[in-house]
Amino acid sequence: MLLPPYDTTATLARLARLIELYSPALVVALGDSFHDGGGPARMPEVSRTALTVLQRGRDWLWLAGNHDPDPPHGVGGRVAAELAIGPLTFRHEPSPYPVDGEVAGHLHPSARVAQRGRGVARRCFAADAKRMVMPAFGAYAGGLNIRDRAFVALFGALSFTAHLLGAGRLYAIPAARCMAD
């Protein structure tokens, strides 16, 4: 599958804005950071240089994902299967079992809501009091509607909240109020 040529540049630019704004000591990439295991080798030199600049002065952890299960070579940082920090566990794929303090990726949640008589779809965080599934960060990555059975199985019901990404803020909508595709 061919990828849009702007994907890496747009994603790194978005990441650069956030790193400049928040100046984190640690950046955790929740997996699927590359389209496949050969992704790091295909990165243009300008993107590789931009990533090196973003990593400067901070700890960078790549979590293995299903698209990029092996450690990326030549892009800096450390690699792990998951990371536990206090009560939180960061991993790529959400555990199929009930857990407390999980932050995961993999499912790329998105939600549809009715807004002014029309359906609006946005990337979102899917969360309850015990776990959170993060939206895709990459410019190219799509999303899986939170009404999909994968989310219902994960959270046990539609009793979680979709935190939709808006322009400059989040909109918390009960999952049961969101629309299917």
Secondary structure, 3 states (H helix, E strand, C coil): CCCCCCHHHHHHHHHHHHHHHHCCCEEEECCCCCCCCCHHHHCCHHHHHHHHHHHCCCEEEEECCCCCCCCCCCCCCEEECEEEECCEEEECCCCCCCCCCEEECCCCEEEEEEECCEEEEEEEEEECCCEEECCCCCCCCCCEECCCHHHHHHHCCCCCEEEEECCCCEEEEEHHHCECC
